Amino acid sequence: MKVFATGATGLVGANTVRALVAAGHQARLLVRDEAAARRYYARHGVEIEGYVGVDILDQAGLQQAMQGCDALFHAAASISLNPRLAQQTYRNNVGATKAVMGAAIAQGIRNLVYVSSYSVLFKPGLATVDETTPLAEPTEPYSRSKRDSDEYVRGLQEQGWPIQMSYPAAVVGPDDPKLSESNYAIKAFITQALMQTSAGFQCVDVRDLAQAHRFLLENPVQGDACEARYLLGGHYLSWVELRELLERLLGYRLRTPKVPPGLLRGFGAATDLAKRLIPFETPISAEAMSFITEWAPASSTRYLALSGAQFRTAEQTYGDAIRWLCASGHLTPKQAGRMAG
Ligand SMILES: NC(=O)c1ccc[n+]([C@@H]2O[C@H](COP(=O)([O-])OP(=O)(O)OC[C@H]3O[C@@H](n4cnc5c(N)ncnc54)[C@H](OP(=O)(O)O)[C@@H]3O)[C@@H](O)[C@H]2O)c1
């Protein structure tokens, strides 16, 4: 199978492309920085069929670039939290999804996988999140762009287009071409503080997610496309369980202040107000604090039952993520503790 992939210079896309090529498939990549992409894949000994530099909003150009491909994997999205880039982030992400999916359909590709996000389903007060959870109404530009992209793709599924959708929770793990959001969070838990508050943190290992995407591409939609939505949550740990696990792996005590959830949410709301007055980039927002203090565990039952797959253990995922953070210079050997080297 020859797969046209977007987002292949990011954590999710790069690991998925490597899983596809390792399984004997070919990959053609839409990239903005071809030299960086070539370096990443050469470092991993992965042969790529072709690199394409078309603008992701140029549907006609994309369609031409997809000629000869049997499948589409669309993961590209800008994860910017910069309020000054809010409109651009929204327009790029929703526009890219429309252009990429539109091009693939026009090109006659009938095996399509779109990467959505747990965040489009999350609402405070839910006990759990699964594929039947209705779309939420997030307000942050990135989350909103993912939510509206998701709604657009659902519309295509309803028209009968054979699209499968994955909904990862936070994605962590090794071999990140840069330092993506959730791997950065692990670094921050270790080097800054791991707050002890309500709810917890859920992440899926990027290697398990990559295998899930390979599985979906090898097993295109049979029957109702609207059923082809898969939560990929991985392991949910309360903040206390995460502290215990990280301290066990690292071999030393972390900074773990106890913070009441209401205080965190109030701080998030105050930061949103401040950002309205003077736009500045920060991961702190009312929405982010709600994720931290009210996360509802995502159930991955549908995907696991369909594929027969199992997720790596939380120990393996966090252990390998910390080893990679250290090997790539994001953590010092001292910070990586027992995981160094
Ligand atoms: N990481 C997570 O925790 C997480 C959780 C849930 C869902 N997701 C979803 O998974 C997907 C991949 O995320 P990730 O973590 O791999 O992100 P990432 O590491 O930041 O990578 C983003 C990828 O999208 C590409 N991209 C962004 N804007 C583009 C544009 N205008 N034109 C072409 N390419 C563009 C980037 O290319 P450049 O290298 O050129 O910037 C990069 O390849 C996203 O759709 C995200 O919403 C991620």
The ligand as a MOL file (V3000), in Angstrom:
LIG
                    3D

  0  0  0     0  0            999 V3000
M  V30 BEGIN CTAB
M  V30 COUNTS 48 52 0 0 0
M  V30 BEGIN ATOM
M  V30 1 N 0.5690 15.1060 20.7220 0
M  V30 2 C -0.5830 14.9320 21.3750 0
M  V30 3 O -0.5880 14.8450 22.6140 0
M  V30 4 C -1.8830 14.7870 20.5950 0
M  V30 5 C -3.0330 14.3900 21.2910 0
M  V30 6 C -4.2310 14.2570 20.5740 0
M  V30 7 C -4.2670 14.5010 19.2230 0
M  V30 8 N -3.1390 14.8920 18.5790 0 CHG=1
M  V30 9 C -3.2270 15.1580 17.1350 0
M  V30 10 O -2.2320 14.4030 16.4550 0
M  V30 11 C -1.8090 15.1010 15.2970 0
M  V30 12 C -0.3030 15.1790 15.2760 0
M  V30 13 O 0.1360 15.8020 16.4670 0
M  V30 14 P 1.6580 15.7610 16.9190 0
M  V30 15 O 1.7040 15.6130 18.3680 0
M  V30 16 O 2.4150 14.8230 16.0660 0 CHG=-1
M  V30 17 O 2.0640 17.2700 16.5740 0
M  V30 18 P 3.4630 17.8840 16.2240 0
M  V30 19 O 4.5650 17.0380 16.7350 0
M  V30 20 O 3.3970 19.3220 16.6180 0
M  V30 21 O 3.4590 17.7910 14.6140 0
M  V30 22 C 2.5660 18.5100 13.8470 0
M  V30 23 C 2.7750 18.1270 12.4100 0
M  V30 24 O 1.8380 18.8580 11.5870 0
M  V30 25 C 2.5760 19.5720 10.6040 0
M  V30 26 N 1.9120 20.8250 10.2420 0
M  V30 27 C 1.3690 21.7510 11.0650 0
M  V30 28 N 0.8770 22.7730 10.3540 0
M  V30 29 C 1.1260 22.4870 9.0460 0
M  V30 30 C 0.8870 23.1630 7.8180 0
M  V30 31 N 0.2820 24.3650 7.7960 0
M  V30 32 N 1.2930 22.5690 6.6750 0
M  V30 33 C 1.9190 21.3610 6.6890 0
M  V30 34 N 2.1690 20.6790 7.8000 0
M  V30 35 C 1.7900 21.2320 8.9740 0
M  V30 36 C 3.9390 19.8420 11.2400 0
M  V30 37 O 4.8600 20.1680 10.2380 0
M  V30 38 P 6.1850 21.0240 10.5920 0
M  V30 39 O 7.1760 20.0200 11.1470 0
M  V30 40 O 6.6000 21.5900 9.2870 0
M  V30 41 O 5.8110 22.0580 11.6070 0
M  V30 42 C 4.1800 18.4790 11.8930 0
M  V30 43 O 4.5770 17.5250 10.9340 0
M  V30 44 C -2.4750 16.4740 15.3470 0
M  V30 45 O -3.5840 16.4580 14.4690 0
M  V30 46 C -2.9280 16.6080 16.7870 0
M  V30 47 O -4.0700 17.4080 16.8900 0
M  V30 48 C -1.9310 15.0370 19.2200 0
M  V30 END ATOM
M  V30 BEGIN BOND
M  V30 1 1 1 2
M  V30 2 2 2 3
M  V30 3 1 2 4
M  V30 4 1 4 5
M  V30 5 2 4 48
M  V30 6 2 5 6
M  V30 7 1 6 7
M  V30 8 2 7 8
M  V30 9 1 8 9
M  V30 10 1 8 48
M  V30 11 1 9 10
M  V30 12 1 9 46
M  V30 13 1 10 11
M  V30 14 1 11 12
M  V30 15 1 11 44
M  V30 16 1 12 13
M  V30 17 1 13 14
M  V30 18 2 14 15
M  V30 19 1 14 16
M  V30 20 1 14 17
M  V30 21 1 17 18
M  V30 22 2 18 19
M  V30 23 1 18 20
M  V30 24 1 18 21
M  V30 25 1 21 22
M  V30 26 1 22 23
M  V30 27 1 23 24
M  V30 28 1 23 42
M  V30 29 1 24 25
M  V30 30 1 25 26
M  V30 31 1 25 36
M  V30 32 1 26 27
M  V30 33 1 26 35
M  V30 34 2 27 28
M  V30 35 1 28 29
M  V30 36 1 29 30
M  V30 37 2 29 35
M  V30 38 1 30 31
M  V30 39 2 30 32
M  V30 40 1 32 33
M  V30 41 2 33 34
M  V30 42 1 34 35
M  V30 43 1 36 37
M  V30 44 1 36 42
M  V30 45 1 37 38
M  V30 46 2 38 39
M  V30 47 1 38 40
M  V30 48 1 38 41
M  V30 49 1 42 43
M  V30 50 1 44 45
M  V30 51 1 44 46
M  V30 52 1 46 47
M  V30 END BOND
M  V30 END CTAB
M  END
